[in-house]
C-alpha cells in the first residue's frame, strides 16, 4: 500500500521495489498453477489386462437364427455391427467375371457397447465363409420377352445360358447328382447351363429406375431352377417404366458385355438393325451369380489397434446424401478391403478348427435337404417346384422365387415374390453405383443380413462356449496429453524462487547500516520529536490533494526520505534523497 500511495508522486521504482512487485505478481500467477496443470490432462484409451470368461455364442440348440432369421431382406439393421475379417486372394478366375474370392468373417458374441470397446478376442465365434461369383447372362433373344401382368407389372421372361467354368474353377459344386440311400451320387458334370427358363416379375413400378449405376433401381434377383446348381439371375430394367410399353412383346439383342454384366436393348417391329436405338435408351442388364456361403462355430483370434466403427443408416443434411459410403467401406465393398484399420473393423488373425456342427448354411451349394433355416428357405423356394416353360405356362407367378430391389415400387399381392427393404435397396444401388460389381454388392448384402440376424439374437443366446474366451478391451483413462501447463508452472516457480533470492540478497546488502550503534536512537528521535509530532498534527486533517500541492510547491515531490549516513556529520539519521 505504501508503494501504491507513492505512485502519484513518482512512478519510478527502485530495484528493491520492482522486485517486490514482481514477486507479488508471480505469487498471484502461481495461484492458478493447479488450473494450468489440469489443462494438460485428457482422456485416452489403453488396453486392459486380458480377461478370461465363458461367453455364449449360440442358443441352446446350437443355432443362432431361428425366427430372427426369417426374411431378413425385409428388415432394416439398426447398425452395421462390428466383425472380424480376412480375405484369401483377389478371386479372379477368368476375364469378364466378378469374383469376391474367399472371405471369412467372424462375429463377436457381444452387444453393441462391448463390441465398440473390443480390441482383441480369442475364443469361439460364429464364422462365415463366403464367395460370390457373377458371369454375364446369355439371354436367348428369341425366347425373351417383356410382358405386362397384374396391373401394369413389368415381367422379364425367357431363357438364359451361361458358362459354369468360372464356378468350377473357384471350387463351386456344379455337378448334377441323384440320391442313393440318402447319399448324393454324381450323374453329370456339365460345363454350361443352356436355355434355362426363367420368369422374373417386378413389383408394380411407379416411374422406374435409371440403370445399374443409377440412384434408382428396378432390379429383380430371380432364382433359376437348374436341378443341380443354385444360381440366380440379376436383371436390371434401365429406363422409364412407361416407355417399355411399346416393346412389351419384343425380344432383345446384345449391346455390350462388361464387368459380368451383359447389356441388351429391346427390338421392335422393323427395328432389328444394329443401329436401332430404342426410345430413351431402354436397356436390360443381366448377370448370373451364385454364392457359396456357410456359417460355423470356429475358434478364432481377432484384433485391432484402432477403435471399431458402427454406423446407422441416416441422411446427412450437410451433403444431401445417405451415409452409404461409410457402410460400404466397413463391408469392404469400396476402398481398400485389406486395410481393416482404416475400415474400422477387426483383423481376423486366425480361425479353426471347426466345431463339430455347422449351425447354418445360407445359400449353400450343398443339397437343400441338409439345410433347414427359414432364411435359406426364403431364398431357395424356386428350387422346390417343377421346371415349366414360361412361354406356355400362363401361371407364372409361382415359377421363380424373386427378390425385388426397387426404389419406386409397391407390393402386389398377385405376385409370389418379395420386396427388399428400402435400406437393402439403397445399399445395393450405392454399391453398384460405386463399383458396378455385382459380386461385391451381393457380398455386402449377404453380410448385412447375417449381421442383422446374429446381432438381433445375441442378447438371447443361452449356450455357454465350450471353452474359455480371452478378450482385451479399450479402457478410457485420464492422463497428461501435453506439457504446456507443466512447463508454464515450472517456469513461474523457478522465476518466483529467483526473485525471492534476489530480494534476500538485496535485503542483506542494503540494510548493513542498521547494525550501526546510533541507528535506533536516530529512529526514536525522528518518530518521537516535537517537530515531527507538530507536523503530523498539522496535516492530520489536511486532504491528500492539499498535501500534494504543498509537496509540489516546496519541490519535494521528487524527494524520498530514508535512513543513511549524513555526509557532513558522518552520523546515521534521516536523510533526503532524490527518487529514481
C-alpha positions, 0 to 999 in steps of 0.5 A: 500500500505504501508503494501504491500511495507513492505512485502519484508522486513518482512512478519510478521504482527502485530495484528493491521495489520492482522486485517486490512487485514482481514477486507479488505478481508471480505469487498471484500467477502461481495461484492458478498453477493447479488450473494450468496443470489440469489443462494438460490432462485428457482422456485416452484409451489403453488396453486392459489386462486380458480377461478370461470368461465363458461367453455364449455364442449360440442358443441352446440348440446350437443355432443362432437364427431361428425366427430372427432369421426369417426374411431378413431382406425385409428388415432394416439393421439398426447398425452395421455391427462390428466383425472380424475379417480376412480375405484369401486372394483377389478371386479372379478366375477368368476375364469378364467375371466378378469374383469376391474370392474367399472371405471369412468373417467372424462375429463377436458374441457381444452387444453393441457397447462391448463390441465398440470397446473390443480390441482383441478376442480369442475364443469361439465365434460364429464364422462365415465363409463366403464367395460370390461369383457373377458371369454375364447372362446369355439371354436367348433373344428369341425366347425373351420377352417383356410382358405386362401382368397384374396391373401394369407389372413389368415381367422379364421372361425367357431363357438364359445360358451361361458358362459354369467354368468360372464356378468350377474353377473357384471350387463351386459344386456344379455337378448334377447328382441323384440320391442313393440311400440318402447319399448324393451320387454324381450323374453329370458334370456339365460345363454350361447351363443352356436355355434355362427358363426363367420368369422374373416379375417386378413389383408394380413400378411407379416411374422406374429406375435409371440403370445399374449405376443409377440412384434408382433401381428396378432390379429383380434377383430371380432364382433359376431352377437348374436341378443341380446348381443354385444360381440366380439371375440379376436383371436390371430394367434401365429406363422409364417404366412407361416407355417399355410399353411399346416393346412389351412383346419384343425380344432383345439383342446384345449391346455390350458385355462388361464387368459380368454384366451383359447389356441388351436393348429391346427390338421392335417391329422393323427395328432389328438393325444394329443401329436401332436405338430404342426410345430413351435408351431402354436397356436390360442388364443381366448377370448370373451369380451364385454364392457359396456361403456357410456359417460355423462355430470356429475358434478364432483370434481377432484384433485391432489397434484402432477403435471399431466403427458402427454406423446407422443408416441416416441422411446427412443434411450437410451433403444431401446424401445417405451415409452409404459410403461409410457402410460400404467401406466397413463391408469392404465393398469400396476402398481398400478391403485389406486395410481393416484399420482404416475400415474400422473393423477387426483383423481376423488373425486366425480361425479353426478348427471347426466345431463339430456342427455347422449351425447354418448354411445360407445359400449353400451349394450343398443339397437343400435337404441338409439345410433347414433355416427359414432364411435359406428357405426364403431364398431357395423356394424356386428350387422346390417346384417343377421346371415349366416353360414360361412361354406356355405356362400362363401361371407364372407367378409361382415359377421363380422365387424373386427378390425385388430391389426397387426404389419406386415400387409397391407390393402386389399381392398377385405376385409370389415374390418379395420386396427388399427393404428400402435400406437393402435397396439403397445399399445395393444401388450405392454399391453398384453405383460405386463399383458396378460389381455385382459380386461385391454388392451381393457380398455386402448384402449377404453380410448385412443380413447375417449381421442383422440376424446374429446381432438381433439374437445375441442378447438371447443366446443361452449356450455357454462356449465350450471353452474359455474366451480371452478378450482385451478391451479399450479402457478410457483413462485420464492422463497428461496429453501435453506439457504446456501447463507443466512447463508454464508452472515450472517456469513461474516457480523457478522465476518466483524462487529467483526473485525471492533470492534476489530480494534476500540478497538485496535485503542483506546488502542494503540494510548493513547500516542498521547494525550501526550503534546510533541507528535506533536512537536516530529512529526514536528521535525522528518518530518521537520529536516535537517537530515531527509530532507538530507536523503530523498534527498539522496535516492530520486533517489536511486532504491528500490533494492539499498535501500534494500541492504543498509537496509540489510547491516546496519541490519535494515531490521528487524527494524520498526520505530514508535512513543513511549516513549524513555526509557532513556529520558522518552520523546515521539519521534521516536523510533526503534523497532524490527518487529514481 
